Structure formats: C-alpha cells, structure tokens
Amino acid sequence: MSSPGSILFMCALNAIRSPMAEALARRILPKSVYIASAGVREGERDPFVDAVLAEQGLSLGNRLPQTLDELEDDYFDLVITLAPEAHHRALELTRANSVEVKYWPTPDPTSAQGGREQILSAYREVRDRLDEAIRRRILPLYG
C-alpha cells in the first residue's frame, strides 16, 4: 500500500476509540495527511478519553462525536475500523470504491469495572494500543 493522503478512523459511536486514534494519528503522521474519525451511530463525548489524552499532551479541543453523515469529506484513501459494527458499515460504504479498509479489533474500555483508576487503566490500554498500531502499521508507509 502506498502512503494514504487521507485516513478515516471509524468505531461505533465516535466517542472513544476513533477520536483517540484521530488525535494520536495527527500527532504521529505527517501534517499533509488528512485525518478524520466518525461513528456509525451518534455518541456522546467521554471524559475518560479527555483524561488519558491529556496525559500524552493531546486534546480533542471542542470536537464532539460525529456520524458518517456529518463528515465534511466522504472520500478517504484508507478507512481503519476499530469495532465490528464499524467494519461492516465501512465495507458496505466502500463496496463500489477503491478504498482500502483495514480492521483493527480494539476493545471497548467502557466494559471496565472498578474504581476510577481501574477504568482509566482500561482507557490507557486502548490509547497505547492505538498509538503502537499507528506507529507500526501506518507511519512506515511515509518512509
């Protein structure tokens, strides 16, 4: 695969996994790459995402979760799905296009139980997993 000029990260609600991936990719990948994220369904902003991104010096700013219908652009060179529901939807949407769709199964940290630290630990694990995947699977495409 050549270096994609535009990348979309997709998950179910665009509240946790895909906005995390978007923020991380913006930090890691060349500034010339257009990066966005969206969900299959409407979601609400998750404060634990803000907390674990802040630990890395990152912020979503005023960004709110968005659905695929709310995207400014609807063509991407690469779509990375992070949840089964998003993967099925991406395959449906790109069936007639020459868009590469990759599935990176990523756990949903909202199933974590326990106190605040245990929950934050689950979110950190997702953040770190996404960071590693972007560095290992996408960054090398840019030489």
Protein Blocks (a to p, Z undefined) as FASTA:
>chain_A
ZZdfbdcdddfkopmmmmmmmmmmmmmmcfklccddddfbdcdddfklmmmmmmnopaek
jaccddfklpmbfcdfbdcdfbfklmmmmmmmmmmpccdddddddddfklpgcdfklmmm
mmmmmmmmmmmmmmmmmmmmnZZ
